[in-house]
């Protein structure tokens, strides 16, 4: 198994990412979300895992505003996907690690995620770090990862507009 991770090349990769998301998730919610984020210019980072010219995985990060402003950038990780028959082979972990490394290099202070702590906890995501952040989906699956040893922020988070349409 040999795959590479690289930045999304919007024109060439959009169709492959859409097909991947539709295969990886039972409904079109994530595929529609990424299409809208791309159209709105709200993808802070999108990486793909590619093997033999085919996209087998993708991770997206979006900018998040926090009020009051903590004085550093915040990104949200959403979504991450891997072709169903390739899940469990380290592709999602490699995408997550590459994305977090690029976020840190970009000066991002905090990354937020809504997801399974059995997966995201391996990378250092902690629900306590997101505890003081107000957002509609706050709860036991909402977690944060400090990339520069910042204190846990408090305030109201605003995600890109595409998230407002999620059920």
C-alpha atoms as one frame of an Amber mdcrd trajectory, in Angstrom:
protein
   0.000   0.000   0.000   1.480   3.271  -1.107  -0.420   6.524  -1.107   0.567
  10.169  -1.097  -1.009  13.091   0.697  -1.219  16.395  -1.105  -3.295  19.579
  -1.181  -6.565  19.500  -3.069  -6.303  20.929  -6.565  -9.812  22.312  -6.777
 -10.521  21.984 -10.491  -9.031  18.518 -10.892 -10.021  17.016  -7.548 -13.539
  18.288  -6.810 -15.323  15.451  -8.630 -13.141  12.769  -7.041 -13.670  14.214
  -3.568 -17.432  14.368  -4.140 -17.492  10.699  -5.228 -15.366   9.736  -2.214
 -17.677  11.527   0.245 -20.772   9.962  -1.313 -19.182   6.512  -1.000 -17.890
   7.039   2.540 -21.074   8.404   4.136 -24.620   6.984   4.044 -26.155  10.325
   3.068 -25.032  13.247   0.890 -24.726  15.676   3.825 -20.917  15.690   3.938
 -20.534  15.819   0.160 -22.942  18.741  -0.046 -21.160  20.465   2.854 -17.740
  20.265   1.192 -19.165  21.466  -2.143 -20.686  24.492  -0.413 -17.548  25.206
   1.641 -15.486  25.128  -1.559 -17.960  27.354  -3.425 -18.024  29.844  -0.546
 -14.228  29.920  -0.283 -14.412  28.521   3.272 -11.915  25.666   3.040  -8.868
  26.734   5.051  -7.157  23.476   4.036  -8.185  20.420   2.060  -5.831  17.470
   1.702  -6.339  14.298  -0.309  -4.808  10.854  -0.067  -4.087   9.613  -3.570
  -3.084   6.185  -4.818  -2.428   5.356  -8.464  -4.091   8.623  -9.506  -7.299
   7.955  -7.545  -8.474   9.870  -4.471  -8.927   7.402  -1.606  -9.249   9.855
   1.290  -9.751  13.523   2.123  -9.693  15.840   5.123 -11.000  19.398   5.288
 -10.369  22.224   7.735 -12.450  25.398   8.026 -11.834  28.733   9.760 -13.800
  29.373  12.940 -14.394  32.729  14.596 -14.652  32.929  18.369 -16.239  35.805
  20.294 -14.436  37.058  22.248 -11.433  36.732  19.941  -8.757  34.628  21.674
  -5.955  36.293  19.697  -5.102  33.247  17.578  -6.586  31.369  14.639  -8.999
  28.503  15.161  -9.801  25.847  12.585 -12.430  23.128  12.584 -11.655  19.674
  11.224 -14.632  18.531   9.174 -15.094  16.218   7.487 -12.579  13.407   7.082
 -13.333  10.496   4.780 -11.746   7.341   3.401 -13.182   4.938   0.846 -15.086
   2.246   2.766 -12.913  -0.649   1.552  -9.755   1.267   2.576 -10.838   2.239
   6.099  -8.768   0.881   8.963  -5.527   1.043   6.967  -4.087   4.245   8.473
  -5.207   6.593   5.703  -7.486   8.674   7.934  -4.782   8.910  10.598  -2.191
   9.987   8.035  -4.557  12.660   6.685  -5.303  13.904  10.206  -1.610  14.088
  11.146  -0.705  15.881   7.903  -3.543  18.364   8.345  -2.659  19.105  11.967
   0.984  19.595  10.999   0.002  22.084   8.282  -2.383  23.852  10.669   0.424
  24.268  13.193   2.779  25.542  10.468   0.088  28.069   9.470   0.018  29.443
  13.021  -3.336  27.960  14.016  -3.636  27.858  17.809  -6.616  25.540  18.215
  -8.372  22.887  16.134 -11.924  21.836  17.008 -13.651  18.626  15.961 -16.964
  16.878  16.442 -16.318  13.163  16.417 -15.456   9.903  18.093 -12.898  10.420
  20.859 -11.638   6.865  20.298 -10.232   8.164  16.999  -9.519  11.841  17.669
  -8.242  11.303  21.198  -5.202   9.533  19.699  -4.076  12.876  18.267  -4.512
  14.739  21.553  -8.033  16.110  21.074  -9.651  16.668  24.456 -13.302  17.414
  25.184 -12.278  19.595  28.141 -10.513  22.007  25.780 -13.794  22.631  23.940
 -15.942  22.740  27.065 -16.136  26.555  27.215 -17.031  26.980  23.540 -20.667
  27.673  22.665 -21.815  25.993  19.461 -25.000  24.146  18.510 -23.323  20.730
  18.554 -21.340  21.130  21.782 -21.410  18.006  23.908 -19.512  14.809  24.611
 -18.177  14.490  21.052 -16.962  18.087  20.678 -13.220  18.364  21.363 -10.267
  20.659  20.866  -6.539  20.346  20.303  -4.170  23.150  21.278  -1.334  23.483
  18.778   0.619  26.074  20.755  -0.139  25.378  24.423  -2.888  27.992  24.622
  -5.298  27.980  27.534  -8.769  26.595  26.922 -10.748  29.390  25.243 -14.263
  30.471  26.124 -16.818  32.088  23.880 -19.283  31.684  21.054 -17.954  29.921
  17.957 -19.089  30.846  14.476 -18.521  28.247  11.771 -18.805  29.016   8.042
 -22.351  29.547   6.768 -22.508  26.086   5.149 -22.719  24.517   8.615 -25.944
  26.413   9.384 -27.758  24.202   6.883 -26.808  20.975   8.663 -29.625  19.228
  10.471
